[in-house]
Amino acid sequence: MNPRILIIDDNLAIHEDFRKILCRHRETRDDLAQMEASLFGLAPNAEYCGHFELDCASQGEEGLTLLRQAMAEGRPYALAFVDGRMPPGWDGVETIRHLRQESPDLQMVLCTAYADYSWQEIQRELGQTDSLLILKKPFDNIEVLQLTHTLTKKWQLIREVRKQITDLDALLARTRGTEEALRKSEKRFRRMFEQAAEGILICDEQSLIQDANPRALSILGFSRDELLEIPLRELVHPDDLAVHSLDRSWEFLLAGEVVNIERRYRRQDGSWLPVQISAILFQDHGVNLAHMMFQDITVRKHFEAESRVLRQAVENAPVSVVITDTEGTMIYVNPYFTKITGYSAQEAIGQNPRMLKSGQHDEVFYRNLWGVISSGQTWRGEMLNKNRDGTLFWESASISPIFDDRGRITHFIGVKEDIGGKKDLERLKEDVDRIMRHDLKTPLNAIIGFPQFILQSPNLSADQRDMILAIEDSGRRLLAMINLSLDLLKMEKGNYEYRPEAVDLIAILFKLSSQNRTILISKNIEFTITVNGSTATQQDSFFIYSEESLLYSLFANLLKNATEASPLGEAIQCEIRHNGETRLTLTNKGAVPEQIRGHFFEKYKTFGKSSGTGLGTYSAQLMATSMGYRLDMETSDTDNCTRLTLRVPGSQTLQVSDMP
């Protein structure tokens, strides 16, 4: 096969695109070679490796000079890709006219946008030709590869057929038609026919199949005898015949043209196989026959279908999608981008996303963003942008690099979601939290302060003092809960300032047991605390570095959840173990409902509780994470139990009490 290709295009970037598509290194991995063999219908051990030699020119006159030089050196080109418009010199049609005069066998592809030329105009300029195909811009890599493989093979086939005919004529002239010479020629042709990597069918003018090579039989699944009994029109999908009949194909063949067409062939199992066909006319003992070479293009069709689905998904996505080059220039925006920003695609493409800057982020913000994506990583964050009419809007953005097959960044893609409603809700939540804390703290000051004043009275009984202290303690806990709501908001935003100190874990657990005494008794639930397998008492201690208010609130949420879920008369076990790290495990009877297991620690996720808010386990997980701990849940239908485990790093364990 002749691998020499001529590219004529005034856009140097197009030259590079063709090199990326067609000039792959020979050190290709075996798995890619196998993929190529599957894609282009090659035998697994075929010699072809997908490597082409490209020469590039920016103008038609320069391309003609390269063509003449190549022919003079005996190194002709098999195929030329010619741009439709190349100001200020010849356009594509004029260039092709000159090239064809110099090299009639040269296969040519006119690369043109839809608005450049119609087929009728090209025919008027160049006449009927079998060596010209049209490639519409923007073109697809697979389409370029398919065209290159097919047309270079077609060039080779034409040369080989011509050479075979020339050789045969010379042989007949020398031997004056001896049967031995004919047998040798037939044997050589038969060998080429039998060993071809593509399927080949030989048909007469009545479209009856006269012969088929082994590759055709393999692709279609028929035996040779079966296939020769099937008229070609019964092998082709009816819808394809309605578009381009066999009679029409024969008109082109008899006019001396090469027919390149896609069809669907029926396989032996009844399925339809998409194929790319290249047919030429030849004569055998004065009889017109069609030599039809075809390839399975299932993979190409699959890629094309996937590309259509992907494009439709992006076009209809309810998020902004922006693709830029490595300099940040936008080359694609989807319809949602135009809806959110007010800029049309024509206005945006060719511009830099900085056109959306609101002025609310400093240069450090953008330098950090650019540094992350330039290093090959994905940047995620929120940004305040400005649309066409000057209105500010918030977006949650994810910006990622796109790599070529050599790992080099070629583009960036940004997916951005409008989060204006979320920001409004966050501001409303902050306002409500701030108002509640202000309005609730005022009466709480009295609830906390008055018991201290009453306790100064000498006439109080012990029970009265306990009740007053309980009122004061409840007030302080309510105040702590109000303050905790602000802290949880800070934790969600990632700006909470954690202040650890030595905290007695056992003391907190006994305090919670006492405060939940009423509900534990009402459900006849026994609450036990053990340390390293031994039962703990109120005289024992186990110190860790923590923040007491957070640790108390975390266990209060977990114990409340366990108590509510536990059946009557069962036990809740709290086990502390220290071995490098500290593990506190809270176990209760009752499995977590299946509907909520995957969302146990998520916000507002609850199931089967009429008064549940879905905030208890969420806030517990949030507090554990903020303190550098790890909180996990395990549940089992077989054992009908649920186990929550809090892991405290060994570096945060201050003292392990000596248990008897």
C-alpha positions in Angstrom: 0.0 0.0 0.0 1.2 3.5 -0.9 1.2 5.5 2.4 2.1 8.9 0.9 -0.6 11.5 1.5 -0.7 15.2 0.4 -2.5 17.8 2.6 -3.3 21.2 1.0 -4.8 23.6 3.4 -4.1 27.2 4.3 -4.8 26.4 8.0 -1.6 25.0 9.6 -3.6 23.6 12.5 -5.4 21.4 10.1 -2.0 20.0 9.0 -1.3 19.1 12.6 -4.8 17.5 13.0 -4.1 15.2 10.0 -0.7 14.2 11.5 -2.4 13.3 14.8 -5.0 11.2 13.0 -2.8 9.5 10.4 0.9 9.5 11.6 1.0 7.2 14.6 4.3 5.8 15.9 5.1 2.2 15.0 5.7 1.4 18.6 2.0 1.0 19.0 0.8 -1.3 21.8 -0.5 -4.7 20.8 -3.9 -4.0 22.2 -4.3 -0.9 20.0 -3.1 -2.9 17.0 -5.8 -5.4 17.7 -8.4 -2.6 18.0 -7.2 -1.2 14.6 -7.4 -4.7 13.0 -11.0 -5.0 14.3 -11.9 -1.5 13.2 -10.5 -1.7 9.6 -11.2 -5.4 9.0 -7.5 -6.4 8.9 -6.2 -9.9 9.7 -4.6 -9.9 13.2 -1.2 -10.5 11.8 -1.6 -8.1 8.8 1.6 -6.1 7.9 -0.2 -2.7 7.9 0.4 -0.7 11.0 -1.7 2.5 10.3 1.4 4.7 9.5 1.1 7.2 6.7 3.6 9.7 5.3 2.3 13.2 5.0 3.5 16.2 3.0 1.7 19.5 3.6 1.2 22.6 1.6 -0.6 25.9 2.4 -1.7 26.8 -1.2 -2.7 25.0 -4.3 0.3 26.2 -6.3 2.7 24.9 -3.6 0.8 21.5 -3.5 1.2 21.2 -7.3 4.9 21.7 -7.0 5.2 19.0 -4.3 3.2 16.6 -6.6 5.4 17.2 -9.6 8.5 16.7 -7.4 7.2 13.5 -5.9 6.3 12.1 -9.3 9.8 13.0 -10.7 11.3 11.2 -7.8 9.2 8.1 -8.4 7.4 8.5 -5.1 3.8 9.5 -6.2 1.1 10.4 -3.8 -1.9 8.0 -3.5 -4.3 10.5 -1.9 -4.7 14.3 -1.5 -6.9 16.1 1.0 -7.6 19.6 -0.4 -9.3 22.5 1.4 -12.3 24.1 -0.3 -11.2 27.7 0.1 -7.6 28.9 0.4 -7.4 32.6 -0.2 -5.6 34.3 -1.9 -4.6 31.5 -4.3 -6.4 28.7 -6.1 -9.5 27.4 -4.4 -10.0 23.6 -3.8 -11.7 23.0 -7.1 -9.1 24.8 -9.2 -6.3 23.0 -7.2 -7.9 19.6 -7.9 -8.2 20.4 -11.6 -4.4 21.0 -11.8 -3.6 18.0 -9.7 -5.7 15.7 -11.8 -3.9 16.9 -15.0 -0.6 15.9 -13.5 -1.7 12.7 -11.8 -4.9 11.1 -13.1 -4.7 8.2 -10.6 -4.5 10.5 -7.6 -7.4 10.0 -5.2 -8.7 13.3 -3.9 -10.9 14.4 -1.0 -12.4 17.9 -1.1 -12.7 19.2 2.5 -15.5 21.7 2.4 -18.0 23.4 4.7 -21.7 22.9 3.8 -21.9 26.5 2.4 -18.8 26.2 0.1 -19.9 24.1 -2.9 -22.7 21.8 -3.9 -22.0 18.6 -5.7 -23.7 19.9 -8.8 -21.3 22.9 -8.9 -18.3 20.6 -8.4 -19.5 18.4 -11.3 -19.9 21.4 -13.5 -16.4 22.5 -12.7 -14.6 19.1 -12.9 -17.1 16.8 -14.7 -17.9 13.3 -13.7 -15.0 11.8 -11.8 -14.4 8.6 -9.9 -11.4 9.9 -7.9 -13.1 12.6 -5.9 -15.0 12.4 -2.6 -16.4 15.2 -0.5 -15.6 15.5 3.2 -17.8 17.9 5.1 -16.3 20.0 7.8 -16.0 19.6 10.8 -14.9 16.1 10.0 -14.6 13.1 12.4 -11.4 11.3 13.1 -12.8 7.9 12.3 -14.3 9.2 9.0 -10.8 10.5 8.0 -9.2 7.2 8.8 -11.8 5.2 6.9 -11.5 7.4 3.9 -7.7 7.3 4.0 -7.6 3.5 4.3 -10.2 2.9 1.6 -8.9 5.4 -1.0 -5.2 4.5 -0.6 -6.2 0.9 -1.1 -8.4 1.9 -4.0 -5.3 3.7 -5.5 -3.2 0.6 -5.0 -6.0 -1.6 -6.3 -6.3 0.5 -9.5 -2.6 0.4 -10.0 -2.5 -3.3 -9.3 -5.4 -4.0 -11.6 -3.9 -1.8 -14.3 -0.5 -3.5 -13.8 -2.2 -6.9 -13.9 -4.0 -6.0 -17.1 -0.7 -4.7 -18.6 1.2 -7.7 -17.5 -1.5 -10.0 -18.8 -1.6 -8.2 -22.2 2.2 -8.4 -22.4 2.1 -12.0 -21.4 -0.6 -12.8 -24.0 1.4 -10.9 -26.6 4.6 -12.8 -25.8 3.0 -16.2 -25.6 0.2 -15.6 -28.1 -2.4 -16.9 -25.8 -0.8 -20.0 -24.5 -2.9 -21.7 -21.9 0.1 -22.0 -19.5 0.4 -18.2 -19.3 -3.3 -17.8 -18.7 -3.2 -20.4 -16.0 -0.3 -18.5 -14.3 -2.1 -15.2 -14.5 -5.3 -16.7 -13.2 -3.5 -18.4 -10.3 -1.8 -15.0 -9.4 -5.1 -13.2 -9.5 -6.8 -16.1 -7.5 -4.1 -15.8 -4.8 -4.7 -12.1 -4.5 -8.4 -12.7 -4.4 -8.3 -15.5 -1.9 -5.8 -13.8 0.5 -7.4 -10.3 0.5 -8.1 -8.9 3.9 -11.4 -7.4 2.7 -14.5 -9.2 1.6 -14.8 -9.4 -2.2 -17.9 -10.3 -4.3 -17.8 -10.7 -8.1 -21.2 -9.9 -9.7 -22.5 -9.8 -13.3 -24.8 -7.1 -14.8 -27.8 -9.0 -13.6 -26.4 -8.5 -10.0 -25.9 -12.3 -9.6 -23.0 -13.3 -7.4 -20.4 -15.2 -9.5 -17.7 -15.6 -6.9 -16.8 -14.6 -3.3 -13.5 -14.8 -1.5 -13.0 -16.5 1.9 -13.0 -13.2 3.8 -16.5 -12.4 2.4 -17.8 -15.8 3.5 -16.3 -15.3 6.9 -17.9 -11.8 7.3 -21.3 -12.9 6.1 -21.4 -16.4 7.6 -22.5 -18.2 4.4 -20.8 -21.1 2.7 -19.7 -20.4 -0.8 -22.5 -22.6 -2.3 -25.1 -20.8 -0.2 -23.9 -17.3 -1.2 -23.8 -18.0 -4.9 -27.5 -19.0 -4.8 -28.5 -15.6 -3.3 -29.2 -12.7 -5.8 -27.3 -9.6 -4.6 -30.6 -7.6 -4.2 -31.7 -10.2 -1.6 -28.5 -9.6 0.3 -28.9 -5.8 0.5 -31.3 -4.2 3.0 -34.5 -3.0 1.2 -34.2 0.5 2.6 -30.7 0.8 1.1 -31.9 -0.3 -2.3 -34.7 2.3 -2.2 -32.0 5.0 -1.7 -29.5 3.7 -4.3 -30.6 0.9 -6.6 -28.3 -1.7 -8.1 -29.2 -0.5 -11.5 -28.0 3.0 -10.5 -24.7 1.5 -9.4 -24.2 -0.3 -12.7 -24.8 3.0 -14.5 -21.8 4.5 -12.7 -19.7 1.4 -13.2 -20.4 1.2 -17.0 -19.5 4.9 -17.2 -16.1 4.0 -15.8 -16.6 5.4 -12.3 -15.7 3.8 -9.0 -18.7 3.3 -6.7 -18.1 4.0 -3.0 -21.2 3.4 -1.0 -22.5 2.2 2.4 -25.0 -0.6 2.6 -26.3 -3.2 5.0 -25.7 -6.8 4.0 -27.8 -9.7 5.4 -25.7 -12.2 7.3 -26.5 -16.0 7.5 -28.1 -15.6 10.9 -30.5 -12.9 9.6 -28.8 -9.9 11.2 -27.9 -6.8 9.1 -24.2 -5.8 8.9 -23.2 -2.3 7.9 -20.4 -2.4 5.3 -18.4 0.1 3.2 -18.2 -0.9 -0.5 -15.8 0.1 -3.2 -16.7 -1.3 -6.6 -15.0 -1.2 -10.0 -15.8 -2.6 -13.4 -13.6 -5.2 -15.1 -14.1 -7.6 -18.0 -13.6 -11.3 -18.2 -13.7 -12.8 -21.7 -15.7 -9.8 -22.8 -18.2 -10.1 -19.9 -18.7 -7.0 -17.7 -18.2 -7.9 -14.0 -18.2 -5.8 -10.9 -15.4 -6.3 -8.4 -17.0 -5.3 -5.1 -14.6 -5.0 -2.1 -16.3 -4.4 1.3 -15.4 -3.9 4.9 -17.4 -4.3 8.1 -18.0 -0.8 9.6 -19.9 -1.8 12.7 -17.4 -0.2 15.0 -17.4 3.0 13.0 -21.2 3.1 13.1 -21.2 2.5 16.8 -18.8 5.4 17.3 -20.9 7.6 15.2 -24.0 6.7 17.1 -22.3 7.3 20.4 -21.1 10.7 19.2 -24.6 11.7 18.3 -26.0 10.6 21.6 -23.2 12.4 23.5 -23.7 15.6 21.5 -27.5 15.5 22.1 -26.9 15.0 25.8 -24.6 18.0 26.0 -26.9 20.1 23.8 -29.9 19.4 26.1 -28.0 19.3 29.4 -29.5 21.7 32.1 -26.0 22.9 32.9 -23.5 25.2 31.1 -20.9 23.3 29.1 -17.9 25.2 27.8 -14.9 23.9 25.8 -11.8 26.0 25.4 -8.4 25.5 23.8 -5.2 25.5 25.9 -5.1 29.3 25.8 -8.6 29.6 27.3 -10.4 30.6 24.0 -13.9 29.2 23.9 -14.5 26.9 20.9 -17.9 25.5 22.0 -20.7 26.5 24.3 -24.0 24.6 24.7 -27.5 26.2 24.6 -27.8 26.4 28.4 -24.7 28.6 28.5 -26.4 31.1 26.2 -29.6 30.9 28.3 -27.7 31.7 31.6 -25.2 34.2 30.3 -27.3 36.0 27.6 -24.5 35.6 25.1 -25.2 33.7 21.8 -22.9 31.0 20.7 -21.6 33.3 17.9 -20.7 36.0 20.5 -19.0 33.6 22.9 -17.0 31.4 20.6 -13.6 33.0 20.1 -13.8 34.9 23.3 -12.2 34.1 26.7 -14.4 33.2 29.7 -13.0 36.2 31.5 -15.8 38.1 29.6 -18.0 36.7 32.5 -15.9 38.1 35.3 -17.9 39.8 38.0 -15.0 41.6 39.7 -15.9 39.8 43.0 -12.9 37.4 42.9 -9.3 38.5 43.2 -6.5 37.5 40.8 -5.2 34.9 43.3 -8.6 33.0 42.8 -8.1 32.8 39.1 -4.3 32.0 39.3 -5.2 29.1 41.6 -7.9 27.9 39.2 -5.5 28.1 36.2 -2.7 26.4 38.1 -4.9 23.4 39.0 -6.2 22.7 35.5 -2.8 23.4 33.8 -1.2 20.7 36.1 -3.7 18.2 34.7 -6.1 18.2 37.7 -9.8 19.1 38.0 -10.7 22.3 39.6 -14.0 22.5 41.5 -15.5 25.5 43.2 -18.1 28.2 43.2 -17.8 31.5 41.3 -19.8 34.7 41.0 -20.1 35.7 37.3 -21.8 38.4 35.4 -24.1 37.9 32.4 -24.6 40.0 29.3 -26.9 42.5 30.9 -24.7 42.9 34.0 -26.7 40.7 36.4 -24.5 38.7 38.8 -25.2 35.0 39.2 -23.6 32.1 41.2 -22.3 28.9 39.5 -20.8 25.7 40.9 -18.1 24.8 38.4 -16.0 21.8 37.5 -13.2 22.5 35.0 -11.1 19.6 33.7 -8.3 19.2 31.1 -8.8 17.0 28.0 -5.7 14.9 27.0 -4.6 13.5 23.6 -3.3 9.9 23.2 0.2 11.1 24.3 -1.1 12.6 27.6 -0.8 16.2 26.4 -3.5 18.7 27.3 -5.3 19.8 24.2 -8.5 21.4 25.6 -10.3 22.3 28.8 -14.0 21.5 29.5 -16.1 23.3 32.1 -19.4 22.1 33.4 -21.2 24.8 35.5 -24.4 24.7 37.4 -26.5 27.7 38.3 -26.7 27.8 42.1 -28.4 31.1 42.6 -31.4 29.5 44.4 -29.0 27.6 46.7 -27.2 30.8 47.6 -30.5 32.6 48.3 -31.5 29.7 50.6 -28.2 29.8 52.4 -28.5 33.5 53.1 -32.1 33.0 54.3 -30.9 30.1 56.6 -28.2 32.3 58.0 -30.6 35.1 58.7 -33.1 32.7 60.4 -30.4 31.1 62.5 -29.0 34.5 63.6 -32.5 35.8 64.5 -33.3 32.6 66.5 -30.1 32.7 68.4 -30.7 36.3 69.3 -34.3 35.9 70.3 -33.8 32.7 72.3 -30.7 33.8 74.1 -32.4 36.7 75.9 -35.0 34.6 77.9 -32.3 31.9 78.4 -30.2 34.4 80.3 -33.0 34.6 82.9 -33.5 30.8 82.9 -29.8 30.3 83.7 -29.4 33.3 86.0 -32.5 33.0 88.3 -31.6 29.5 89.5 -28.3 30.7 90.7 -30.1 33.5 92.7 -32.7 31.1 94.1 -30.0 28.6 95.2 -28.7 31.2 97.7 -31.8 30.7 99.8 -31.1 28.6 103.0 -34.7 27.2 103.1 -34.4 24.9 100.1 -34.8 21.2 100.5 -32.4 18.8 98.8 -35.1 17.8 96.2 -35.8 21.5 95.5 -32.1 22.2 95.0 -31.8 19.2 92.6 -34.8 20.5 90.6 -33.4 24.0 90.4 -30.0 22.7 89.3 -31.8 20.6 86.7 -33.5 23.8 85.4 -30.1 25.6 85.2 -28.5 22.6 83.5 -31.3 22.4 81.0 -31.0 26.1 80.2 -27.3 25.8 79.7 -27.7 22.8 77.5 -30.3 24.7 75.4 -27.9 27.6 75.1 -25.2 25.1 74.0 -27.6 23.7 71.4 -28.3 27.2 70.0 -24.5 27.9 69.8 -24.0 24.5 68.3 -26.4 25.4 65.4 -24.0 28.2 64.5 -21.0 25.9 64.8 -22.7 23.3 62.5 -23.1 26.0 59.9 -19.4 26.8 60.2 -18.5 23.1 59.9 -20.6 22.8 56.7 -18.7 25.7 55.2 -15.3 24.3 56.4 -14.3 27.3 58.6 -15.0 26.0 62.1 -12.1 26.6 64.5 -11.6 23.4 66.5 -10.2 23.8 70.1 -9.4 20.4 71.6 -8.6 19.8 75.2 -8.5 16.9 77.6 -12.0 15.5 78.0 -13.2 12.5 80.1 -15.1 10.2 77.7 -16.5 8.0 80.5 -17.8 11.0 82.4 -19.7 12.3 79.3 -21.3 8.8 78.7 -22.5 8.5 82.4 -23.9 12.1 82.2 -25.8 11.2 79.1 -27.1 7.9 80.7 -28.4 10.0 83.6 -30.1 12.6 81.5 -31.8 9.9 79.3 -32.8 7.9 82.4 -36.5 8.5 81.9 -36.7 7.2 78.4 -34.4 4.3 79.1 -36.6 3.2 82.0 -39.8 3.7 80.0 -38.6 1.3 77.3 -36.9 -1.0 79.9 -33.5 -0.6 78.1 -30.3 -1.4 79.9 -27.4 1.0 79.0 -23.9 -0.5 79.7 -20.4 1.0 79.4 -17.3 -1.1 79.1 -13.6 -0.3 78.6 -11.4 -3.0 77.0 -13.9 -5.6 78.1 -14.4 -4.5 81.7 -17.5 -2.7 83.0 -16.9 0.9 83.7 -18.0 2.9 86.8 -18.4 6.6 87.4 -15.0 6.5 89.3 -13.2 5.5 86.1 -11.9 7.9 83.5 -10.7 7.8 79.9 -9.3 11.0 78.5 -9.0 12.0 74.9 -8.3 15.3 73.1 -11.6 16.7 72.0 -14.0 19.6 72.4 -16.4 18.7 75.2 -19.5 20.4 73.8 -19.1 18.8 70.4 -18.3 15.3 71.9 -21.3 15.6 74.2 -23.6 16.6 71.3 -22.3 13.9 69.1 -23.0 11.1 71.6 -26.3 12.7 72.6 -27.5 12.3 68.9 -26.2 8.8 68.6 -27.7 7.6 71.9 -31.0 9.3 71.1 -31.1 7.5 67.7 -30.2 4.2 69.3 -32.8 4.5 72.0 -35.6 5.3 69.6 -34.6 2.4 67.3 -34.1 -0.2 70.1 -37.1 -2.5 70.8 -38.6 -2.7 74.4 -36.6 -4.7 76.9 -33.4 -4.8 74.9 -29.9 -3.4 75.8 -27.7 -0.7 74.4 -24.0 -1.5 74.7 -21.3 1.2 74.7 -17.8 -0.4 74.4 -14.5 1.5 74.5 -11.3 -0.2 73.2 -7.9 1.2 72.9 -5.3 -0.4 70.7 -3.2 2.2 68.8 -6.4 4.1 68.2 -9.5 4.5 70.4 -12.7 2.9 69.2 -16.1 3.6 70.8 -18.8 1.2 69.6 -22.5 1.8 70.3 -24.6 -1.3 69.6 -28.4 -1.6 69.8 -31.0 -4.1 68.6 -32.9 -3.3 65.5 -31.6 -3.1 61.9 -31.6 0.1 59.9 -34.4 0.0 57.3 -33.0 -0.9 53.9 -34.4 2.2 52.3 -32.2 4.5 54.4 -28.9 2.4 54.7 -27.2 4.1 51.8 -28.2 7.6 53.1 -27.8 7.0 56.9 -25.5 10.1 57.4 -27.0 12.3 54.8 -28.9 15.5 55.6 -32.7 15.3 55.9 -32.7 11.6 55.2 -35.1 9.6 57.4 -37.5 6.7 57.2 -40.2 5.3 59.4 -40.1 8.1 62.0 -43.1 10.4 62.2 -41.1 13.0 64.0 -37.6 12.4 62.5 -35.7 15.2 60.8 -32.7 13.3 59.4 -30.4 15.8 61.2 -29.2 13.7 64.2 -26.8 11.3 62.4 -25.9 14.0 59.8 -24.7 16.4 62.6 -23.0 13.6 64.4 -21.0 12.7 61.3 -20.3 16.4 60.7 -18.9 16.9 64.2 -16.8 13.7 64.0 -15.2 14.9 60.8 -14.5 18.3 62.2 -12.7 16.8 65.1 -10.6 14.5 62.9 -12.5 11.4 63.9 -14.2 8.7 61.7 -17.8 7.6 62.2 -19.1 4.4 60.5 -22.4 2.4 60.6 -22.9 -1.3 60.2 -26.3 -3.0 60.3 -27.4 -6.6 60.0 -30.8 -8.2 59.2 -29.5 -11.6 60.4 -28.4 -10.4 63.8 -31.1 -7.7 63.9 -28.7 -5.1 65.3 -27.0 -1.8 64.4 -23.4 -0.8 65.3 -22.0 2.7 65.2 -18.2 3.0 65.6 -16.3 6.2 66.4 -12.6 6.0 65.7 -10.3 8.4 67.5 -6.7 8.6 66.2 -4.1 7.3 68.8 -2.4 10.7 68.8 -5.6 12.2 70.3 -5.8 9.7 73.2 -4.4 11.3 76.3 -4.9 8.6 79.0 -6.4 5.1 79.3 -7.7 4.4 82.7 -6.4 1.3 84.6 -9.4 -1.0 84.7 -9.5 -3.9 87.2 
